[in-house]
Amino acid sequence: MADLPDIPVLLDAAVAALGGSRREGQATMAGAVAEAVDKREHLVVQAGTGTGKSLAYLIPAIRHAMASKKTVVISTATIALQNQLIERDLPRLAEALASLLPREPTFAVLKGRRNYLCRNRLQTADGEAEDTELFDPRQLSSLGRQVARLHEWAEDTVTGDRDELTPGVSDLAWRQVSVGANECMGARICPFGQECFAEFAREATQSVDVVVTNHAMLSIDMSQGYHILPEHSTIMIDEAHELVDRATSVATGVLSERAVNAAAKRAARLVEPGVSERLTECADGLALMFTESPEGRLDHIGDALANAVAATRDAASACVTAIGPSPGELDPDGASDRRLALAALGEVHDTAVRILESFEPALRDRTEVVWLTRTPGRQPSLSVAPLGVGGLLRDKLFGDRTAVLTSATLTLGGSFTALANQWGLGREVAREAAERAAAGRTDPDPGHRDTAGPEAAGTDGSDGGPDPDDDDDGPHRAAGEPRWRALDVGSPFEHARSGILYVATHLPPPGRDGLAPAYLDEIAELIEAADGRALCLFSSMRAAQQAAEELRERLDHPILCQGEDSTGQLVRRFAEDERSCLFGTLSLWQGVDVPGPSLSLVIVDRIPFPRPDDPLASARQRAVAAHGGNGFLSVAATHAALLLAQGTGRLLRSTDDRGVIAVLDPRLATARYGGFLRASLPPYWGTTDPAVARSALRRLSGRAEPEPAAG
């Protein structure tokens, strides 16, 4: 790499070309990323909002790709960041660095095959879903119009990428013209193989320096063996706090009457009627058992439900057997029907197998959890998901490549330990270990031990913080455990000067029957003091809608509520009207980026613990407790801390921003676990005095009350 400029030179050139200014945290992070890649050691970096972390990992990524002549993969959680990287950051950066490097850096984006229009599927789309009996005529008429529009778009599009279709179409319509990776017959057989949009996208990634993808694609690449991503040994994982949830989602199987019926209809085109009809009957049997089984997590499966699942498994297997092995060269239509049928049947069969096998071990030894969901307006479904994905990530992600994981929120309770354990990284190898050895010290534990974690935050007892080593295999790093280091490069924001964390300790603890009148009064008074400009985040849609409905009658400020328009349109209107307020739920917490005077107040109605009846969270808590850990803090409090940090992080989006974060849940200040949660937030100036919070908001809105006259 001697013939390439050093990281500081490249960073300074990029910052100057992009019209920015040098940031110490950015420079520190860029150097650490480059060092980690050179040493092939995993790095976890917390970089607060405003640090410029994208440049801090993109520049080392580009330099390493050019020096090693190997592609570097960038993975993100959200479409917004993926588009930002590929449409803005990388083009500008490539141009800025071109004169300093042997050539201009190259890059491409890769999404799942389902995101690209399939020309072969398009030819068979007739505007009707396979389960048409589930939809009313108006829906089907709309579906037909949307599919017709997709036919027109197919004549003009260059990429076939769904994200480029404006306005978009429904998921149901898109499914009629796209296929998943396991449904694709392959370019060799497909009559449109030489015109395949997904193949074009994949080919474009084979010889570029940087490939941008997403956590879902990364998880599929790891777990399902498709190996769609180009060969690589280095990966940058942005929005790393989302990695576990996205990997869990990919690993979750769902068994429903609709899925079984769809598989049966696929099979009916290829097998004797009696074989496929058996599977259709199983779909009816499942539907009946779902109505008679308890909703929620299933620790035990009744004989009737188990028999229905087993019958579905066997019927799907019989269909696969009847279809038989590939006869060799097929006509395109036959090959397409075969692949679609086998994919649907395989998913039904494998999910049924997982469900049944999950109940075989003793309760404390299980690695998967099963639950039944009944949602109004939707068919019931049986889901199965892993209790954890740390093993998958450790073996398939960290085992054979160097990973840099970064986000603005990675320390929970002041420690990296919680997320590192979820990722399967285990204990951090502290930088001080070598220094201690050189100095002749004999500390038995050279690993990382946090001093600002839950214990230091004042927790104890049943709600107290776990020892950072609780989930480790012992005082020493286990053989084969990934080596990693952690770094917090801070934030350019002066949180204590820019933001106030106000906890409303005078309010009662939140109840389960909607927002109490005292909470609505508090929200109204805070919004009045701020003259609008409020992002109000609620733990449920019901609470958000209740607050919006009642406060519209009491306040003279425009109140926008999630669900009334697309999130993007709501955020745009909120940013344009400084007196407006935006009410939403957890899904908004990571999608709002509104710097400036339109947002000076963030209200959180309650600590966002998972619901007590959440099947996956409750099962994970129990599993931790069964092995001697603190299930509440390891799962529920960690979940709440992450969401709370992400939600309150909406306040300061630029160095000029000022405002108040109001948490209405008094437990943040009074409960034993409150210290752990507060240690997960930036160091805002804190108060429990409502008069102080309102006075600050009035000053920010230019409506401060005049000082009393002297004398």
MITITOR-66534 format. One record per residue (C-alpha): residue number from 1; residue in three letters; x negated, y negated, z. Coordinates in steps of 0.05 Angstrom, whole numbers, always signed. Example, Ala and Ser with C-alpha at 12.3 -4.5 7.8 and 13.67 -1.06 7.14 Angstrom:
2
> 1; ala; -246; +90; +156;
> 2; ser; -273; +21; +143;
//
This chain:
711
> 1; met; +0; +0; +0;
> 2; ala; -61; -45; +0;
> 3; asp; -43; -75; -67;
> 4; leu; +25; -98; -43;
> 5; pro; +36; -161; -2;
> 6; asp; +45; -152; +73;
> 7; ile; +114; -155; +104;
> 8; pro; +104; -226; +132;
> 9; val; +85; -252; +63;
> 10; leu; +146; -220; +31;
> 11; leu; +192; -243; +86;
> 12; asp; +168; -315; +83;
> 13; ala; +176; -316; +7;
> 14; ala; +246; -287; +11;
> 15; val; +268; -335; +65;
> 16; ala; +241; -395; +27;
> 17; ala; +273; -373; -38;
> 18; leu; +340; -362; -5;
> 19; gly; +338; -430; +29;
> 20; gly; +334; -404; +100;
> 21; ser; +287; -415; +158;
> 22; arg; +240; -368; +195;
> 23; arg; +272; -331; +253;
> 24; glu; +228; -297; +304;
> 25; gly; +276; -239; +315;
> 26; gln; +280; -226; +241;
> 27; ala; +204; -226; +234;
> 28; thr; +196; -180; +295;
> 29; met; +247; -131; +268;
> 30; ala; +217; -130; +198;
> 31; gly; +149; -113; +226;
> 32; ala; +177; -59; +271;
> 33; val; +216; -27; +214;
> 34; ala; +153; -25; +170;
> 35; glu; +113; +5; +227;
> 36; ala; +166; +58; +241;
> 37; val; +168; +78; +167;
> 38; asp; +92; +82; +163;
> 39; lys; +89; +125; +226;
> 40; arg; +151; +166; +206;
> 41; glu; +183; +151; +273;
> 42; his; +257; +136; +283;
> 43; leu; +273; +65; +304;
> 44; val; +335; +37; +338;
> 45; val; +341; -38; +332;
> 46; gln; +393; -83; +364;
> 47; ala; +395; -149; +326;
> 48; gly; +446; -200; +348;
> 49; thr; +490; -238; +300;
> 50; gly; +451; -292; +264;
> 51; thr; +385; -253; +266;
> 52; gly; +385; -238; +192;
> 53; lys; +377; -163; +201;
> 54; ser; +394; -146; +129;
> 55; leu; +331; -179; +103;
> 56; ala; +292; -150; +161;
> 57; tyr; +305; -79; +137;
> 58; leu; +313; -92; +62;
> 59; ile; +243; -120; +53;
> 60; pro; +207; -61; +87;
> 61; ala; +253; -14; +49;
> 62; ile; +235; -45; -19;
> 63; arg; +161; -47; -3;
> 64; his; +161; +26; +19;
> 65; ala; +201; +48; -42;
> 66; met; +151; +15; -88;
> 67; ala; +90; +40; -51;
> 68; ser; +115; +112; -45;
> 69; lys; +153; +114; -110;
> 70; lys; +211; +144; -71;
> 71; thr; +282; +118; -64;
> 72; val; +303; +88; +3;
> 73; val; +377; +97; +22;
> 74; ile; +417; +42; +58;
> 75; ser; +481; +65; +92;
> 76; thr; +535; +19; +118;
> 77; ala; +602; +30; +153;
> 78; thr; +645; -22; +119;
> 79; ile; +661; -39; +47;
> 80; ala; +649; -112; +64;
> 81; leu; +576; -102; +82;
> 82; gln; +565; -52; +25;
> 83; asn; +591; -104; -25;
> 84; gln; +551; -159; +8;
> 85; leu; +487; -119; +0;
> 86; ile; +498; -98; -72;
> 87; glu; +530; -161; -98;
> 88; arg; +493; -216; -60;
> 89; asp; +434; -196; -16;
> 90; leu; +397; -147; -62;
> 91; pro; +404; -187; -127;
> 92; arg; +379; -250; -94;
> 93; leu; +324; -213; -58;
> 94; ala; +300; -176; -120;
> 95; glu; +295; -242; -157;
> 96; ala; +258; -276; -100;
> 97; leu; +206; -220; -94;
> 98; ala; +196; -204; -167;
> 99; ser; +135; -250; -175;
> 100; leu; +100; -219; -115;
> 101; leu; +111; -146; -133;
> 102; pro; +89; -105; -193;
> 103; arg; +160; -108; -220;
> 104; glu; +229; -131; -200;
> 105; pro; +260; -84; -149;
> 106; thr; +319; -42; -172;
> 107; phe; +381; -19; -135;
> 108; ala; +448; +16; -143;
> 109; val; +510; +33; -103;
> 110; leu; +538; +103; -94;
> 111; lys; +607; +119; -67;
> 112; gly; +646; +184; -61;
> 113; arg; +671; +215; -126;
> 114; arg; +743; +200; -103;
> 115; asn; +727; +126; -112;
> 116; tyr; +717; +133; -187;
> 117; leu; +771; +143; -239;
> 118; cys; +768; +213; -270;
> 119; arg; +781; +212; -345;
> 120; asn; +802; +285; -347;
> 121; arg; +851; +277; -289;
> 122; leu; +877; +214; -322;
> 123; gln; +900; +256; -382;
> 124; thr; +943; +300; -337;
> 125; ala; +972; +244; -294;
> 126; asp; +1046; +236; -309;
> 127; gly; +1066; +188; -254;
> 128; glu; +1092; +243; -209;
> 129; ala; +1059; +268; -146;
> 130; glu; +1059; +342; -135;
> 131; asp; +1102; +336; -73;
> 132; thr; +1155; +292; -106;
> 133; glu; +1210; +318; -60;
> 134; leu; +1177; +279; -4;
> 135; phe; +1188; +211; -37;
> 136; asp; +1251; +172; -54;
> 137; pro; +1264; +152; -127;
> 138; arg; +1241; +80; -116;
> 139; gln; +1173; +104; -93;
> 140; leu; +1166; +150; -153;
> 141; ser; +1186; +95; -201;
> 142; ser; +1133; +50; -171;
> 143; leu; +1083; +107; -175;
> 144; gly; +1096; +116; -249;
> 145; arg; +1085; +42; -262;
> 146; gln; +1020; +43; -224;
> 147; val; +994; +104; -261;
> 148; ala; +1012; +71; -327;
> 149; arg; +972; +10; -305;
> 150; leu; +913; +55; -290;
> 151; his; +916; +82; -361;
> 152; glu; +910; +10; -387;
> 153; trp; +854; -6; -339;
> 154; ala; +816; +56; -361;
> 155; glu; +809; +26; -430;
> 156; asp; +773; -35; -403;
> 157; thr; +734; -15; -342;
> 158; val; +659; -3; -347;
> 159; thr; +649; +29; -279;
> 160; gly; +716; +62; -262;
> 161; asp; +705; +39; -191;
> 162; arg; +770; +31; -153;
> 163; asp; +744; -30; -116;
> 164; glu; +741; -68; -183;
> 165; leu; +815; -58; -195;
> 166; thr; +852; -122; -177;
> 167; pro; +905; -120; -152;
> 168; gly; +897; -50; -127;
> 169; val; +944; +10; -128;
> 170; ser; +970; +56; -74;
> 171; asp; +930; +115; -48;
> 172; leu; +984; +161; -77;
> 173; ala; +975; +131; -146;
> 174; trp; +900; +134; -143;
> 175; arg; +901; +208; -124;
> 176; gln; +936; +222; -190;
> 177; val; +875; +198; -229;
> 178; ser; +816; +218; -185;
> 179; val; +785; +281; -157;
> 180; gly; +742; +298; -97;
> 181; ala; +674; +330; -104;
> 182; asn; +702; +400; -91;
> 183; glu; +756; +390; -144;
> 184; cys; +710; +369; -200;
> 185; met; +699; +422; -253;
> 186; gly; +630; +395; -270;
> 187; ala; +604; +354; -327;
> 188; arg; +582; +416; -367;
> 189; ile; +653; +442; -374;
> 190; cys; +694; +378; -370;
> 191; pro; +713; +350; -438;
> 192; phe; +698; +281; -411;
> 193; gly; +632; +301; -377;
> 194; gln; +592; +254; -421;
> 195; glu; +638; +196; -404;
> 196; cys; +645; +209; -329;
> 197; phe; +644; +147; -286;
> 198; ala; +622; +185; -224;
> 199; glu; +565; +217; -263;
> 200; phe; +544; +149; -290;
> 201; ala; +542; +122; -218;
> 202; arg; +501; +181; -194;
> 203; glu; +453; +178; -252;
> 204; ala; +442; +104; -238;
> 205; thr; +415; +122; -169;
> 206; gln; +362; +171; -192;
> 207; ser; +306; +122; -209;
> 208; val; +320; +60; -168;
> 209; asp; +284; +33; -107;
> 210; val; +345; +24; -62;
> 211; val; +411; +61; -61;
> 212; val; +468; +32; -20;
> 213; thr; +521; +81; +5;
> 214; asn; +566; +88; +65;
> 215; his; +569; +130; +129;
> 216; ala; +624; +175; +102;
> 217; met; +584; +192; +40;
> 218; leu; +523; +203; +83;
> 219; ser; +562; +250; +128;
> 220; ile; +589; +290; +68;
> 221; asp; +518; +295; +41;
> 222; met; +494; +321; +108;
> 223; ser; +550; +369; +126;
> 224; gln; +580; +396; +62;
> 225; gly; +519; +410; +20;
> 226; tyr; +537; +370; -41;
> 227; his; +471; +331; -40;
> 228; ile; +500; +274; -80;
> 229; leu; +449; +224; -54;
> 230; pro; +382; +221; -90;
> 231; glu; +323; +254; -57;
> 232; his; +297; +209; -2;
> 233; ser; +255; +210; +61;
> 234; thr; +274; +142; +90;
> 235; ile; +342; +115; +108;
> 236; met; +366; +49; +138;
> 237; ile; +432; +56; +176;
> 238; asp; +466; -11; +187;
> 239; glu; +528; -17; +230;
> 240; ala; +499; +44; +266;
> 241; his; +550; +39; +323;
> 242; glu; +601; +66; +273;
> 243; leu; +561; +127; +252;
> 244; val; +590; +177; +302;
> 245; asp; +663; +159; +287;
> 246; arg; +652; +163; +212;
> 247; ala; +616; +230; +217;
> 248; thr; +671; +256; +262;
> 249; ser; +724; +234; +213;
> 250; val; +690; +271; +156;
> 251; ala; +684; +334; +200;
> 252; thr; +758; +333; +220;
> 253; gly; +804; +384; +187;
> 254; val; +879; +374; +181;
> 255; leu; +931; +428; +169;
> 256; ser; +1000; +404; +148;
> 257; glu; +1062; +430; +112;
> 258; arg; +1047; +382; +55;
> 259; ala; +975; +406; +46;
> 260; val; +997; +479; +46;
> 261; asn; +1053; +466; -4;
> 262; ala; +1005; +427; -50;
> 263; ala; +956; +485; -49;
> 264; ala; +1012; +534; -64;
> 265; lys; +1034; +493; -124;
> 266; arg; +963; +490; -150;
> 267; ala; +957; +565; -143;
> 268; ala; +1025; +578; -176;
> 269; arg; +996; +558; -243;
> 270; leu; +944; +613; -239;
> 271; val; +972; +672; -199;
> 272; glu; +1033; +717; -198;
> 273; pro; +1095; +682; -168;
> 274; gly; +1098; +728; -108;
> 275; val; +1027; +710; -85;
> 276; ser; +1038; +635; -86;
> 277; glu; +1108; +640; -57;
> 278; arg; +1079; +675; +4;
> 279; leu; +1038; +612; +17;
> 280; thr; +1099; +568; +7;
> 281; glu; +1135; +609; +59;
> 282; cys; +1077; +598; +106;
> 283; ala; +1085; +523; +97;
> 284; asp; +1157; +529; +120;
> 285; gly; +1135; +572; +179;
> 286; leu; +1083; +521; +200;
> 287; ala; +1134; +465; +197;
> 288; leu; +1180; +504; +243;
> 289; met; +1125; +519; +293;
> 290; phe; +1102; +446; +293;
> 291; thr; +1172; +425; +316;
> 292; glu; +1170; +475; +373;
> 293; ser; +1099; +463; +397;
> 294; pro; +1077; +409; +446;
> 295; glu; +1047; +345; +417;
> 296; gly; +977; +325; +436;
> 297; arg; +915; +365; +453;
> 298; leu; +923; +440; +453;
> 299; asp; +879; +475; +504;
> 300; his; +914; +541; +489;
> 301; ile; +952; +563; +427;
> 302; gly; +1017; +600; +434;
> 303; asp; +1027; +667; +398;
> 304; ala; +1079; +639; +351;
> 305; leu; +1037; +581; +328;
> 306; ala; +974; +624; +324;
> 307; asn; +1011; +674; +281;
> 308; ala; +1036; +619; +235;
> 309; val; +965; +592; +226;
> 310; ala; +937; +662; +215;
> 311; ala; +990; +677; +163;
> 312; thr; +972; +612; +127;
> 313; arg; +899; +631; +129;
> 314; asp; +913; +700; +100;
> 315; ala; +961; +674; +46;
> 316; ala; +910; +623; +23;
> 317; ser; +857; +677; +20;
> 318; ala; +903; +722; -20;
> 319; cys; +913; +665; -71;
> 320; val; +838; +656; -78;
> 321; thr; +829; +731; -88;
> 322; ala; +884; +731; -140;
> 323; ile; +851; +674; -178;
> 324; gly; +788; +715; -179;
> 325; pro; +717; +698; -200;
> 326; ser; +704; +650; -256;
> 327; pro; +715; +684; -323;
> 328; gly; +657; +645; -353;
> 329; glu; +671; +594; -406;
> 330; leu; +741; +566; -396;
> 331; asp; +783; +518; -434;
> 332; pro; +780; +450; -401;
> 333; asp; +852; +452; -376;
> 334; gly; +842; +520; -346;
> 335; ala; +777; +500; -313;
> 336; ser; +809; +438; -283;
> 337; asp; +869; +476; -256;
> 338; arg; +823; +528; -226;
> 339; arg; +778; +479; -191;
> 340; leu; +836; +438; -163;
> 341; ala; +871; +501; -138;
> 342; leu; +808; +531; -106;
> 343; ala; +792; +465; -72;
> 344; ala; +862; +458; -42;
> 345; leu; +864; +531; -21;
> 346; gly; +795; +529; +8;
> 347; glu; +811; +469; +51;
> 348; val; +874; +502; +78;
> 349; his; +839; +568; +91;
> 350; asp; +777; +538; +124;
> 351; thr; +818; +491; +168;
> 352; ala; +862; +549; +192;
> 353; val; +800; +590; +208;
> 354; arg; +769; +533; +248;
> 355; ile; +833; +522; +287;
> 356; leu; +838; +595; +307;
> 357; glu; +764; +603; +323;
> 358; ser; +763; +541; +365;
> 359; phe; +805; +576; +419;
> 360; glu; +760; +638; +424;
> 361; pro; +706; +612; +473;
> 362; ala; +722; +596; +545;
> 363; leu; +748; +525; +554;
> 364; arg; +682; +496; +581;
> 365; asp; +643; +527; +523;
> 366; arg; +685; +502; +466;
> 367; thr; +654; +458; +413;
> 368; glu; +718; +436; +377;
> 369; val; +785; +408; +398;
> 370; val; +853; +419; +367;
> 371; trp; +914; +374; +372;
> 372; leu; +984; +367; +343;
> 373; thr; +1006; +299; +318;
> 374; arg; +1078; +278; +307;
> 375; thr; +1085; +207; +278;
> 376; pro; +1153; +176; +259;
> 377; gly; +1161; +177; +184;
> 378; arg; +1106; +228; +173;
> 379; gln; +1102; +303; +174;
> 380; pro; +1071; +335; +236;
> 381; ser; +1000; +360; +228;
> 382; leu; +949; +403; +266;
> 383; ser; +879; +374; +269;
> 384; val; +812; +403; +290;
> 385; ala; +750; +362; +303;
> 386; pro; +681; +373; +334;
> 387; leu; +672; +350; +406;
> 388; gly; +607; +318; +384;
> 389; val; +566; +307; +321;
> 390; gly; +499; +297; +355;
> 391; gly; +475; +366; +334;
> 392; leu; +494; +354; +261;
> 393; leu; +459; +287; +260;
> 394; arg; +397; +313; +296;
> 395; asp; +389; +372; +248;
> 396; lys; +412; +343; +182;
> 397; leu; +396; +269; +188;
> 398; phe; +338; +259; +235;
> 399; gly; +304; +325; +222;
> 400; asp; +273; +313; +153;
> 401; arg; +273; +238; +143;
> 402; thr; +256; +173; +178;
> 403; ala; +316; +134; +202;
> 404; val; +323; +62; +223;
> 405; leu; +389; +50; +260;
> 406; thr; +411; -22; +271;
> 407; ser; +471; -63; +293;
> 408; ala; +487; -124; +333;
> 409; thr; +515; -78; +387;
> 410; leu; +474; -18; +408;
> 411; thr; +459; -28; +482;
> 412; leu; +517; -9; +526;
> 413; gly; +511; -24; +599;
> 414; gly; +443; -54; +582;
> 415; ser; +417; +13; +554;
> 416; phe; +408; +47; +487;
> 417; thr; +419; +114; +521;
> 418; ala; +494; +122; +510;
> 419; leu; +492; +116; +434;
> 420; ala; +426; +153; +428;
> 421; asn; +458; +213; +463;
> 422; gln; +518; +211; +416;
> 423; trp; +471; +210; +356;
> 424; gly; +433; +270; +382;
> 425; leu; +369; +232; +390;
> 426; gly; +358; +250; +462;
> 427; arg; +306; +212; +502;
> 428; glu; +267; +153; +476;
> 429; val; +192; +162; +472;
> 430; ala; +170; +99; +508;
> 431; arg; +112; +58; +481;
> 432; glu; +83; +54; +550;
> 433; ala; +70; +129; +554;
> 434; ala; +3; +126; +519;
> 435; glu; -18; +67; +560;
> 436; arg; -1; +103; +625;
> 437; ala; -41; +164; +602;
> 438; ala; -100; +120; +584;
> 439; ala; -97; +88; +652;
> 440; gly; -97; +155; +687;
> 441; arg; -26; +150; +712;
> 442; thr; +12; +214; +725;
> 443; asp; +85; +193; +721;
> 444; pro; +124; +258; +711;
> 445; asp; +173; +225; +663;
> 446; pro; +141; +188; +605;
> 447; gly; +209; +177; +574;
> 448; his; +252; +115; +574;
> 449; arg; +290; +97; +637;
> 450; asp; +333; +35; +637;
> 451; thr; +332; -13; +695;
> 452; ala; +391; -54; +671;
> 453; gly; +439; +3; +661;
> 454; pro; +502; +22; +699;
> 455; glu; +468; +32; +766;
> 456; ala; +434; -36; +764;
> 457; ala; +501; -66; +745;
> 458; gly; +530; -46; +811;
> 459; thr; +571; +16; +794;
> 460; asp; +576; +76; +838;
> 461; gly; +616; +137; +856;
> 462; ser; +666; +168; +810;
> 463; asp; +665; +108; +762;
> 464; gly; +590; +99; +768;
> 465; gly; +538; +101; +714;
> 466; pro; +506; +166; +694;
> 467; asp; +433; +176; +703;
> 468; pro; +401; +165; +635;
> 469; asp; +373; +236; +639;
> 470; asp; +440; +270; +654;
> 471; asp; +447; +296; +583;
> 472; asp; +374; +312; +572;
> 473; asp; +344; +381; +575;
> 474; gly; +297; +363; +631;
> 475; pro; +244; +313; +652;
> 476; his; +204; +323; +588;
> 477; arg; +223; +315; +516;
> 478; ala; +245; +382; +487;
> 479; ala; +205; +413; +431;
> 480; gly; +233; +391; +364;
> 481; glu; +272; +333; +393;
> 482; pro; +267; +272; +348;
> 483; arg; +217; +218; +367;
> 484; trp; +247; +148; +369;
> 485; arg; +235; +80; +397;
> 486; ala; +283; +23; +414;
> 487; leu; +277; -51; +404;
> 488; asp; +323; -109; +420;
> 489; val; +302; -171; +380;
> 490; gly; +354; -214; +413;
> 491; ser; +396; -267; +380;
> 492; pro; +385; -339; +357;
> 493; phe; +447; -359; +397;
> 494; glu; +441; -389; +466;
> 495; his; +500; -351; +494;
> 496; ala; +501; -383; +562;
> 497; arg; +503; -452; +530;
> 498; ser; +550; -435; +473;
> 499; gly; +602; -390; +504;
> 500; ile; +642; -380; +568;
> 501; leu; +666; -312; +590;
> 502; tyr; +729; -324; +629;
> 503; val; +761; -265; +666;
> 504; ala; +832; -278; +691;
> 505; thr; +826; -246; +759;
> 506; his; +890; -280; +783;
> 507; leu; +931; -236; +736;
> 508; pro; +958; -168; +756;
> 509; pro; +925; -106; +725;
> 510; pro; +955; -91; +657;
> 511; gly; +1015; -44; +656;
> 512; arg; +1041; +7; +607;
> 513; asp; +1107; -28; +590;
> 514; gly; +1082; -83; +544;
> 515; leu; +1054; -150; +562;
> 516; ala; +1077; -178; +629;
> 517; pro; +1106; -249; +629;
> 518; ala; +1044; -273; +666;
> 519; tyr; +1000; -250; +609;
> 520; leu; +1043; -286; +557;
> 521; asp; +1041; -349; +599;
> 522; glu; +965; -345; +604;
> 523; ile; +958; -335; +528;
> 524; ala; +1004; -394; +515;
> 525; glu; +966; -440; +562;
> 526; leu; +899; -421; +532;
> 527; ile; +923; -432; +461;
> 528; glu; +952; -499; +479;
> 529; ala; +886; -520; +510;
> 530; ala; +848; -498; +448;
> 531; asp; +899; -530; +401;
> 532; gly; +906; -463; +365;
> 533; arg; +839; -436; +338;
> 534; ala; +850; -370; +374;
> 535; leu; +837; -298; +354;
> 536; cys; +880; -255; +400;
> 537; leu; +860; -182; +404;
> 538; phe; +908; -131; +432;
> 539; ser; +901; -58; +450;
> 540; ser; +963; -38; +411;
> 541; met; +1004; -62; +352;
> 542; arg; +1065; -64; +396;
> 543; ala; +1031; -114; +443;
> 544; ala; +1007; -156; +385;
> 545; gln; +1076; -159; +354;
> 546; gln; +1109; -174; +421;
> 547; ala; +1062; -231; +435;
> 548; ala; +1070; -260; +365;
> 549; glu; +1145; -256; +368;
> 550; glu; +1152; -288; +436;
> 551; leu; +1099; -341; +428;
> 552; arg; +1125; -365; +362;
> 553; glu; +1186; -388; +401;
> 554; arg; +1143; -425; +452;
> 555; leu; +1085; -455; +412;
> 556; asp; +1079; -505; +356;
> 557; his; +1020; -468; +324;
> 558; pro; +1023; -422; +264;
> 559; ile; +1016; -351; +289;
> 560; leu; +992; -298; +239;
> 561; cys; +1000; -225; +258;
> 562; gln; +966; -164; +230;
> 563; gly; +1010; -124; +184;
> 564; glu; +1047; -184; +156;
> 565; asp; +996; -190; +99;
> 566; ser; +930; -159; +79;
> 567; thr; +875; -169; +131;
> 568; gly; +834; -209; +81;
> 569; gln; +891; -257; +66;
> 570; leu; +906; -266; +140;
> 571; val; +834; -282; +157;
> 572; arg; +830; -331; +99;
> 573; arg; +892; -368; +122;
> 574; phe; +867; -368; +194;
> 575; ala; +800; -398; +172;
> 576; glu; +834; -452; +129;
> 577; asp; +883; -476; +182;
> 578; glu; +846; -498; +245;
> 579; arg; +910; -499; +287;
> 580; ser; +931; -428; +269;
> 581; cys; +923; -366; +312;
> 582; leu; +911; -294; +289;
> 583; phe; +939; -236; +329;
> 584; gly; +915; -166; +315;
> 585; thr; +893; -98; +342;
> 586; leu; +829; -59; +347;
> 587; ser; +821; -52; +272;
> 588; leu; +811; -128; +267;
> 589; trp; +756; -130; +318;
> 590; gln; +700; -117; +269;
> 591; gly; +729; -150; +207;
> 592; val; +735; -223; +226;
> 593; asp; +677; -270; +210;
> 594; val; +701; -341; +218;
> 595; pro; +646; -390; +236;
> 596; gly; +663; -462; +251;
> 597; pro; +720; -499; +287;
> 598; ser; +775; -452; +264;
> 599; leu; +755; -402; +319;
> 600; ser; +738; -428; +388;
> 601; leu; +778; -379; +431;
> 602; val; +778; -303; +432;
> 603; ile; +831; -271; +477;
> 604; val; +828; -198; +496;
> 605; asp; +891; -172; +530;
> 606; arg; +859; -112; +565;
> 607; ile; +796; -70; +569;
> 608; pro; +801; -25; +507;
> 609; phe; +795; +43; +539;
> 610; pro; +819; +101; +496;
> 611; arg; +890; +123; +511;
> 612; pro; +893; +175; +566;
> 613; asp; +928; +222; +518;
> 614; asp; +878; +212; +462;
> 615; pro; +862; +285; +446;
> 616; leu; +790; +276; +423;
> 617; ala; +768; +226; +476;
> 618; ser; +801; +265; +533;
> 619; ala; +770; +330; +510;
> 620; arg; +701; +297; +506;
> 621; gln; +709; +269; +576;
> 622; arg; +727; +337; +603;
> 623; ala; +668; +370; +567;
> 624; val; +619; +321; +597;
> 625; ala; +649; +331; +667;
> 626; ala; +647; +407; +659;
> 627; his; +572; +403; +650;
> 628; gly; +560; +357; +710;
> 629; gly; +562; +290; +676;
> 630; asn; +607; +230; +687;
> 631; gly; +661; +238; +634;
> 632; phe; +694; +171; +648;
> 633; leu; +631; +130; +638;
> 634; ser; +600; +173; +583;
> 635; val; +663; +171; +540;
> 636; ala; +718; +123; +561;
> 637; ala; +675; +66; +588;
> 638; thr; +625; +73; +531;
> 639; his; +682; +69; +481;
> 640; ala; +710; +8; +516;
> 641; ala; +642; -26; +521;
> 642; leu; +629; -18; +447;
> 643; leu; +696; -46; +426;
> 644; leu; +693; -102; +477;
> 645; ala; +624; -123; +452;
> 646; gln; +647; -120; +380;
> 647; gly; +711; -158; +394;
> 648; thr; +681; -214; +435;
> 649; gly; +625; -219; +384;
> 650; arg; +675; -253; +337;
> 651; leu; +666; -318; +376;
> 652; leu; +596; -339; +358;
> 653; arg; +582; -331; +283;
> 654; ser; +534; -389; +274;
> 655; thr; +486; -428; +318;
> 656; asp; +534; -487; +319;
> 657; asp; +594; -447; +345;
> 658; arg; +621; -460; +415;
> 659; gly; +680; -429; +451;
> 660; val; +712; -387; +505;
> 661; ile; +723; -312; +510;
> 662; ala; +783; -298; +555;
> 663; val; +792; -227; +581;
> 664; leu; +860; -223; +614;
> 665; asp; +845; -156; +647;
> 666; pro; +821; -171; +718;
> 667; arg; +787; -103; +723;
> 668; leu; +728; -130; +683;
> 669; ala; +710; -169; +746;
> 670; thr; +739; -126; +802;
> 671; ala; +730; -52; +782;
> 672; arg; +667; -13; +797;
> 673; tyr; +655; -1; +724;
> 674; gly; +662; -75; +708;
> 675; gly; +587; -86; +716;
> 676; phe; +573; -34; +663;
> 677; leu; +621; -68; +615;
> 678; arg; +594; -138; +629;
> 679; ala; +523; -113; +618;
> 680; ser; +545; -92; +549;
> 681; leu; +562; -164; +530;
> 682; pro; +515; -221; +513;
> 683; pro; +496; -266; +572;
> 684; tyr; +554; -315; +568;
> 685; trp; +565; -364; +624;
> 686; gly; +618; -333; +668;
> 687; thr; +678; -359; +707;
> 688; thr; +743; -334; +737;
> 689; asp; +772; -404; +744;
> 690; pro; +827; -417; +692;
> 691; ala; +820; -492; +700;
> 692; val; +747; -488; +678;
> 693; ala; +764; -448; +616;
> 694; arg; +821; -494; +595;
> 695; ser; +781; -557; +607;
> 696; ala; +725; -529; +562;
> 697; leu; +775; -513; +508;
> 698; arg; +806; -582; +511;
> 699; arg; +737; -614; +503;
> 700; leu; +722; -570; +443;
> 701; ser; +788; -588; +410;
> 702; gly; +778; -662; +422;
> 703; arg; +837; -664; +469;
> 704; ala; +800; -671; +535;
> 705; glu; +840; -705; +590;
> 706; pro; +815; -776; +605;
> 707; glu; +774; -786; +668;
> 708; pro; +814; -821; +724;
> 709; ala; +802; -896; +729;
> 710; ala; +751; -918; +781;
> 711; gly; +779; -949; +844;
//
